[in-house]
């Protein structure tokens, strides 16, 4: 009986440790702006960060930044606004970014 009690107490006293690592990313690393308003991970594993100056996609190594049309080359993907405050993904893998002044989603 004491052996069972000792075994039970040993199990309860064991603790698991979790290692948490973080990296501070800034515009120097390629982030669109240092003020990140929204973070979203899509089904492919990309991390999308909505900032006060565009949308940044992070693949674990590098950033790709999307900006409003006036700030990009013609024919490239662009945003309707600098501010990205929400990101969602539909079942087909398309990302939806609602306009800042509306609740309607657009691509």
Chimera marker file (.cmm) of the C-alpha trace (Angstrom):
<marker_set name="trace">
<marker id="1" x="0.000" y="0.000" z="0.000" r="1" g="1" b="0" radius="0.5"/>
<marker id="2" x="2.828" y="2.423" z="0.832" r="1" g="1" b="0" radius="0.5"/>
<marker id="3" x="4.503" y="1.511" z="-2.444" r="1" g="1" b="0" radius="0.5"/>
<marker id="4" x="1.354" y="2.491" z="-4.371" r="1" g="1" b="0" radius="0.5"/>
<marker id="5" x="1.095" y="5.774" z="-2.451" r="1" g="1" b="0" radius="0.5"/>
<marker id="6" x="4.778" y="6.529" z="-3.127" r="1" g="1" b="0" radius="0.5"/>
<marker id="7" x="4.328" y="5.755" z="-6.851" r="1" g="1" b="0" radius="0.5"/>
<marker id="8" x="1.258" y="7.991" z="-7.040" r="1" g="1" b="0" radius="0.5"/>
<marker id="9" x="3.048" y="10.892" z="-5.313" r="1" g="1" b="0" radius="0.5"/>
<marker id="10" x="6.083" y="10.488" z="-7.595" r="1" g="1" b="0" radius="0.5"/>
<marker id="11" x="3.883" y="10.712" z="-10.670" r="1" g="1" b="0" radius="0.5"/>
<marker id="12" x="2.076" y="13.783" z="-9.359" r="1" g="1" b="0" radius="0.5"/>
<marker id="13" x="5.337" y="15.543" z="-8.485" r="1" g="1" b="0" radius="0.5"/>
<marker id="14" x="6.889" y="15.153" z="-11.928" r="1" g="1" b="0" radius="0.5"/>
<marker id="15" x="6.649" y="18.262" z="-14.033" r="1" g="1" b="0" radius="0.5"/>
<marker id="16" x="7.052" y="18.736" z="-17.739" r="1" g="1" b="0" radius="0.5"/>
<marker id="17" x="9.128" y="21.588" z="-19.034" r="1" g="1" b="0" radius="0.5"/>
<marker id="18" x="8.221" y="23.504" z="-22.143" r="1" g="1" b="0" radius="0.5"/>
<marker id="19" x="10.837" y="25.455" z="-24.040" r="1" g="1" b="0" radius="0.5"/>
<marker id="20" x="9.558" y="28.659" z="-25.607" r="1" g="1" b="0" radius="0.5"/>
<marker id="21" x="11.655" y="30.571" z="-28.109" r="1" g="1" b="0" radius="0.5"/>
<marker id="22" x="10.873" y="33.856" z="-29.756" r="1" g="1" b="0" radius="0.5"/>
<marker id="23" x="12.574" y="36.075" z="-32.284" r="1" g="1" b="0" radius="0.5"/>
<marker id="24" x="12.038" y="39.828" z="-32.508" r="1" g="1" b="0" radius="0.5"/>
<marker id="25" x="11.426" y="40.771" z="-36.163" r="1" g="1" b="0" radius="0.5"/>
<marker id="26" x="11.414" y="44.353" z="-37.425" r="1" g="1" b="0" radius="0.5"/>
<marker id="27" x="11.367" y="46.322" z="-40.673" r="1" g="1" b="0" radius="0.5"/>
<marker id="28" x="15.106" y="45.669" z="-40.871" r="1" g="1" b="0" radius="0.5"/>
<marker id="29" x="14.242" y="41.978" z="-41.359" r="1" g="1" b="0" radius="0.5"/>
<marker id="30" x="11.670" y="42.822" z="-44.055" r="1" g="1" b="0" radius="0.5"/>
<marker id="31" x="8.473" y="43.287" z="-42.038" r="1" g="1" b="0" radius="0.5"/>
<marker id="32" x="6.183" y="45.925" z="-43.639" r="1" g="1" b="0" radius="0.5"/>
<marker id="33" x="5.874" y="47.910" z="-40.386" r="1" g="1" b="0" radius="0.5"/>
<marker id="34" x="6.882" y="47.416" z="-36.754" r="1" g="1" b="0" radius="0.5"/>
<marker id="35" x="3.246" y="47.844" z="-35.636" r="1" g="1" b="0" radius="0.5"/>
<marker id="36" x="1.633" y="44.445" z="-36.241" r="1" g="1" b="0" radius="0.5"/>
<marker id="37" x="-2.165" y="44.503" z="-35.807" r="1" g="1" b="0" radius="0.5"/>
<marker id="38" x="-3.021" y="40.908" z="-36.755" r="1" g="1" b="0" radius="0.5"/>
<marker id="39" x="-1.191" y="37.584" z="-37.115" r="1" g="1" b="0" radius="0.5"/>
<marker id="40" x="-2.609" y="34.622" z="-39.043" r="1" g="1" b="0" radius="0.5"/>
<marker id="41" x="-1.163" y="31.234" z="-40.056" r="1" g="1" b="0" radius="0.5"/>
<marker id="42" x="-2.654" y="29.825" z="-43.256" r="1" g="1" b="0" radius="0.5"/>
<marker id="43" x="-3.194" y="26.180" z="-44.191" r="1" g="1" b="0" radius="0.5"/>
<marker id="44" x="0.182" y="26.086" z="-45.995" r="1" g="1" b="0" radius="0.5"/>
<marker id="45" x="2.036" y="27.200" z="-42.859" r="1" g="1" b="0" radius="0.5"/>
<marker id="46" x="2.805" y="30.770" z="-43.937" r="1" g="1" b="0" radius="0.5"/>
<marker id="47" x="2.565" y="33.427" z="-41.223" r="1" g="1" b="0" radius="0.5"/>
<marker id="48" x="0.714" y="36.541" z="-42.400" r="1" g="1" b="0" radius="0.5"/>
<marker id="49" x="1.133" y="39.776" z="-40.450" r="1" g="1" b="0" radius="0.5"/>
<marker id="50" x="-1.244" y="42.661" z="-40.973" r="1" g="1" b="0" radius="0.5"/>
<marker id="51" x="0.521" y="45.912" z="-40.138" r="1" g="1" b="0" radius="0.5"/>
<marker id="52" x="-0.157" y="49.642" z="-40.267" r="1" g="1" b="0" radius="0.5"/>
<marker id="53" x="1.762" y="49.740" z="-43.567" r="1" g="1" b="0" radius="0.5"/>
<marker id="54" x="0.760" y="46.645" z="-45.529" r="1" g="1" b="0" radius="0.5"/>
<marker id="55" x="0.672" y="42.870" z="-45.304" r="1" g="1" b="0" radius="0.5"/>
<marker id="56" x="3.769" y="40.704" z="-44.748" r="1" g="1" b="0" radius="0.5"/>
<marker id="57" x="4.018" y="36.970" z="-45.436" r="1" g="1" b="0" radius="0.5"/>
<marker id="58" x="6.717" y="35.118" z="-43.509" r="1" g="1" b="0" radius="0.5"/>
<marker id="59" x="7.853" y="31.631" z="-44.537" r="1" g="1" b="0" radius="0.5"/>
<marker id="60" x="10.205" y="31.083" z="-41.609" r="1" g="1" b="0" radius="0.5"/>
<marker id="61" x="13.156" y="32.673" z="-43.401" r="1" g="1" b="0" radius="0.5"/>
<marker id="62" x="12.106" y="35.702" z="-45.423" r="1" g="1" b="0" radius="0.5"/>
<marker id="63" x="9.290" y="38.232" z="-45.770" r="1" g="1" b="0" radius="0.5"/>
<marker id="64" x="7.207" y="39.090" z="-48.834" r="1" g="1" b="0" radius="0.5"/>
<marker id="65" x="5.337" y="42.386" z="-48.434" r="1" g="1" b="0" radius="0.5"/>
<marker id="66" x="2.136" y="43.471" z="-50.169" r="1" g="1" b="0" radius="0.5"/>
<marker id="67" x="1.335" y="47.195" z="-50.287" r="1" g="1" b="0" radius="0.5"/>
<marker id="68" x="-1.465" y="49.342" z="-51.761" r="1" g="1" b="0" radius="0.5"/>
<marker id="69" x="-1.382" y="49.748" z="-55.547" r="1" g="1" b="0" radius="0.5"/>
<marker id="70" x="0.244" y="53.205" z="-55.508" r="1" g="1" b="0" radius="0.5"/>
<marker id="71" x="3.308" y="51.712" z="-53.764" r="1" g="1" b="0" radius="0.5"/>
<marker id="72" x="3.888" y="48.743" z="-56.098" r="1" g="1" b="0" radius="0.5"/>
<marker id="73" x="4.874" y="48.083" z="-59.674" r="1" g="1" b="0" radius="0.5"/>
<marker id="74" x="1.983" y="47.849" z="-62.205" r="1" g="1" b="0" radius="0.5"/>
<marker id="75" x="0.604" y="44.328" z="-62.647" r="1" g="1" b="0" radius="0.5"/>
<marker id="76" x="1.649" y="43.140" z="-59.160" r="1" g="1" b="0" radius="0.5"/>
<marker id="77" x="-0.673" y="42.062" z="-56.355" r="1" g="1" b="0" radius="0.5"/>
<marker id="78" x="-1.660" y="44.953" z="-54.132" r="1" g="1" b="0" radius="0.5"/>
<marker id="79" x="-3.927" y="45.935" z="-51.247" r="1" g="1" b="0" radius="0.5"/>
<marker id="80" x="-6.788" y="48.415" z="-51.129" r="1" g="1" b="0" radius="0.5"/>
<marker id="81" x="-5.387" y="50.002" z="-47.940" r="1" g="1" b="0" radius="0.5"/>
<marker id="82" x="-2.165" y="50.144" z="-45.905" r="1" g="1" b="0" radius="0.5"/>
<marker id="83" x="-3.955" y="48.969" z="-42.749" r="1" g="1" b="0" radius="0.5"/>
<marker id="84" x="-4.629" y="45.238" z="-42.405" r="1" g="1" b="0" radius="0.5"/>
<marker id="85" x="-6.560" y="44.411" z="-39.248" r="1" g="1" b="0" radius="0.5"/>
<marker id="86" x="-8.042" y="41.007" z="-40.020" r="1" g="1" b="0" radius="0.5"/>
<marker id="87" x="-7.193" y="37.971" z="-42.161" r="1" g="1" b="0" radius="0.5"/>
<marker id="88" x="-9.181" y="34.795" z="-42.753" r="1" g="1" b="0" radius="0.5"/>
<marker id="89" x="-8.922" y="31.829" z="-45.110" r="1" g="1" b="0" radius="0.5"/>
<marker id="90" x="-11.743" y="30.072" z="-46.922" r="1" g="1" b="0" radius="0.5"/>
<marker id="91" x="-11.940" y="26.328" z="-47.610" r="1" g="1" b="0" radius="0.5"/>
<marker id="92" x="-10.285" y="26.828" z="-51.018" r="1" g="1" b="0" radius="0.5"/>
<marker id="93" x="-7.197" y="28.421" z="-49.437" r="1" g="1" b="0" radius="0.5"/>
<marker id="94" x="-7.989" y="32.001" z="-50.507" r="1" g="1" b="0" radius="0.5"/>
<marker id="95" x="-7.184" y="34.736" z="-48.009" r="1" g="1" b="0" radius="0.5"/>
<marker id="96" x="-9.781" y="37.376" z="-47.223" r="1" g="1" b="0" radius="0.5"/>
<marker id="97" x="-8.887" y="40.848" z="-45.928" r="1" g="1" b="0" radius="0.5"/>
<marker id="98" x="-11.856" y="43.019" z="-44.934" r="1" g="1" b="0" radius="0.5"/>
<marker id="99" x="-11.468" y="46.697" z="-45.799" r="1" g="1" b="0" radius="0.5"/>
<marker id="100" x="-10.601" y="48.853" z="-42.803" r="1" g="1" b="0" radius="0.5"/>
<marker id="101" x="-13.838" y="50.893" z="-42.928" r="1" g="1" b="0" radius="0.5"/>
<marker id="102" x="-16.186" y="47.981" z="-43.696" r="1" g="1" b="0" radius="0.5"/>
<marker id="103" x="-17.202" y="44.531" z="-42.473" r="1" g="1" b="0" radius="0.5"/>
<marker id="104" x="-17.399" y="43.188" z="-46.054" r="1" g="1" b="0" radius="0.5"/>
<marker id="105" x="-14.541" y="40.886" z="-47.084" r="1" g="1" b="0" radius="0.5"/>
<marker id="106" x="-12.572" y="41.453" z="-50.284" r="1" g="1" b="0" radius="0.5"/>
<marker id="107" x="-9.547" y="39.798" z="-51.835" r="1" g="1" b="0" radius="0.5"/>
<link id1="1" id2="2" r="1" g="1" b="0" radius="0.2"/>
<link id1="2" id2="3" r="1" g="1" b="0" radius="0.2"/>
<link id1="3" id2="4" r="1" g="1" b="0" radius="0.2"/>
<link id1="4" id2="5" r="1" g="1" b="0" radius="0.2"/>
<link id1="5" id2="6" r="1" g="1" b="0" radius="0.2"/>
<link id1="6" id2="7" r="1" g="1" b="0" radius="0.2"/>
<link id1="7" id2="8" r="1" g="1" b="0" radius="0.2"/>
<link id1="8" id2="9" r="1" g="1" b="0" radius="0.2"/>
<link id1="9" id2="10" r="1" g="1" b="0" radius="0.2"/>
<link id1="10" id2="11" r="1" g="1" b="0" radius="0.2"/>
<link id1="11" id2="12" r="1" g="1" b="0" radius="0.2"/>
<link id1="12" id2="13" r="1" g="1" b="0" radius="0.2"/>
<link id1="13" id2="14" r="1" g="1" b="0" radius="0.2"/>
<link id1="14" id2="15" r="1" g="1" b="0" radius="0.2"/>
<link id1="15" id2="16" r="1" g="1" b="0" radius="0.2"/>
<link id1="16" id2="17" r="1" g="1" b="0" radius="0.2"/>
<link id1="17" id2="18" r="1" g="1" b="0" radius="0.2"/>
<link id1="18" id2="19" r="1" g="1" b="0" radius="0.2"/>
<link id1="19" id2="20" r="1" g="1" b="0" radius="0.2"/>
<link id1="20" id2="21" r="1" g="1" b="0" radius="0.2"/>
<link id1="21" id2="22" r="1" g="1" b="0" radius="0.2"/>
<link id1="22" id2="23" r="1" g="1" b="0" radius="0.2"/>
<link id1="23" id2="24" r="1" g="1" b="0" radius="0.2"/>
<link id1="24" id2="25" r="1" g="1" b="0" radius="0.2"/>
<link id1="25" id2="26" r="1" g="1" b="0" radius="0.2"/>
<link id1="26" id2="27" r="1" g="1" b="0" radius="0.2"/>
<link id1="27" id2="28" r="1" g="1" b="0" radius="0.2"/>
<link id1="28" id2="29" r="1" g="1" b="0" radius="0.2"/>
<link id1="29" id2="30" r="1" g="1" b="0" radius="0.2"/>
<link id1="30" id2="31" r="1" g="1" b="0" radius="0.2"/>
<link id1="31" id2="32" r="1" g="1" b="0" radius="0.2"/>
<link id1="32" id2="33" r="1" g="1" b="0" radius="0.2"/>
<link id1="33" id2="34" r="1" g="1" b="0" radius="0.2"/>
<link id1="34" id2="35" r="1" g="1" b="0" radius="0.2"/>
<link id1="35" id2="36" r="1" g="1" b="0" radius="0.2"/>
<link id1="36" id2="37" r="1" g="1" b="0" radius="0.2"/>
<link id1="37" id2="38" r="1" g="1" b="0" radius="0.2"/>
<link id1="38" id2="39" r="1" g="1" b="0" radius="0.2"/>
<link id1="39" id2="40" r="1" g="1" b="0" radius="0.2"/>
<link id1="40" id2="41" r="1" g="1" b="0" radius="0.2"/>
<link id1="41" id2="42" r="1" g="1" b="0" radius="0.2"/>
<link id1="42" id2="43" r="1" g="1" b="0" radius="0.2"/>
<link id1="43" id2="44" r="1" g="1" b="0" radius="0.2"/>
<link id1="44" id2="45" r="1" g="1" b="0" radius="0.2"/>
<link id1="45" id2="46" r="1" g="1" b="0" radius="0.2"/>
<link id1="46" id2="47" r="1" g="1" b="0" radius="0.2"/>
<link id1="47" id2="48" r="1" g="1" b="0" radius="0.2"/>
<link id1="48" id2="49" r="1" g="1" b="0" radius="0.2"/>
<link id1="49" id2="50" r="1" g="1" b="0" radius="0.2"/>
<link id1="50" id2="51" r="1" g="1" b="0" radius="0.2"/>
<link id1="51" id2="52" r="1" g="1" b="0" radius="0.2"/>
<link id1="52" id2="53" r="1" g="1" b="0" radius="0.2"/>
<link id1="53" id2="54" r="1" g="1" b="0" radius="0.2"/>
<link id1="54" id2="55" r="1" g="1" b="0" radius="0.2"/>
<link id1="55" id2="56" r="1" g="1" b="0" radius="0.2"/>
<link id1="56" id2="57" r="1" g="1" b="0" radius="0.2"/>
<link id1="57" id2="58" r="1" g="1" b="0" radius="0.2"/>
<link id1="58" id2="59" r="1" g="1" b="0" radius="0.2"/>
<link id1="59" id2="60" r="1" g="1" b="0" radius="0.2"/>
<link id1="60" id2="61" r="1" g="1" b="0" radius="0.2"/>
<link id1="61" id2="62" r="1" g="1" b="0" radius="0.2"/>
<link id1="62" id2="63" r="1" g="1" b="0" radius="0.2"/>
<link id1="63" id2="64" r="1" g="1" b="0" radius="0.2"/>
<link id1="64" id2="65" r="1" g="1" b="0" radius="0.2"/>
<link id1="65" id2="66" r="1" g="1" b="0" radius="0.2"/>
<link id1="66" id2="67" r="1" g="1" b="0" radius="0.2"/>
<link id1="67" id2="68" r="1" g="1" b="0" radius="0.2"/>
<link id1="68" id2="69" r="1" g="1" b="0" radius="0.2"/>
<link id1="69" id2="70" r="1" g="1" b="0" radius="0.2"/>
<link id1="70" id2="71" r="1" g="1" b="0" radius="0.2"/>
<link id1="71" id2="72" r="1" g="1" b="0" radius="0.2"/>
<link id1="72" id2="73" r="1" g="1" b="0" radius="0.2"/>
<link id1="73" id2="74" r="1" g="1" b="0" radius="0.2"/>
<link id1="74" id2="75" r="1" g="1" b="0" radius="0.2"/>
<link id1="75" id2="76" r="1" g="1" b="0" radius="0.2"/>
<link id1="76" id2="77" r="1" g="1" b="0" radius="0.2"/>
<link id1="77" id2="78" r="1" g="1" b="0" radius="0.2"/>
<link id1="78" id2="79" r="1" g="1" b="0" radius="0.2"/>
<link id1="79" id2="80" r="1" g="1" b="0" radius="0.2"/>
<link id1="80" id2="81" r="1" g="1" b="0" radius="0.2"/>
<link id1="81" id2="82" r="1" g="1" b="0" radius="0.2"/>
<link id1="82" id2="83" r="1" g="1" b="0" radius="0.2"/>
<link id1="83" id2="84" r="1" g="1" b="0" radius="0.2"/>
<link id1="84" id2="85" r="1" g="1" b="0" radius="0.2"/>
<link id1="85" id2="86" r="1" g="1" b="0" radius="0.2"/>
<link id1="86" id2="87" r="1" g="1" b="0" radius="0.2"/>
<link id1="87" id2="88" r="1" g="1" b="0" radius="0.2"/>
<link id1="88" id2="89" r="1" g="1" b="0" radius="0.2"/>
<link id1="89" id2="90" r="1" g="1" b="0" radius="0.2"/>
<link id1="90" id2="91" r="1" g="1" b="0" radius="0.2"/>
<link id1="91" id2="92" r="1" g="1" b="0" radius="0.2"/>
<link id1="92" id2="93" r="1" g="1" b="0" radius="0.2"/>
<link id1="93" id2="94" r="1" g="1" b="0" radius="0.2"/>
<link id1="94" id2="95" r="1" g="1" b="0" radius="0.2"/>
<link id1="95" id2="96" r="1" g="1" b="0" radius="0.2"/>
<link id1="96" id2="97" r="1" g="1" b="0" radius="0.2"/>
<link id1="97" id2="98" r="1" g="1" b="0" radius="0.2"/>
<link id1="98" id2="99" r="1" g="1" b="0" radius="0.2"/>
<link id1="99" id2="100" r="1" g="1" b="0" radius="0.2"/>
<link id1="100" id2="101" r="1" g="1" b="0" radius="0.2"/>
<link id1="101" id2="102" r="1" g="1" b="0" radius="0.2"/>
<link id1="102" id2="103" r="1" g="1" b="0" radius="0.2"/>
<link id1="103" id2="104" r="1" g="1" b="0" radius="0.2"/>
<link id1="104" id2="105" r="1" g="1" b="0" radius="0.2"/>
<link id1="105" id2="106" r="1" g="1" b="0" radius="0.2"/>
<link id1="106" id2="107" r="1" g="1" b="0" radius="0.2"/>
</marker_set>
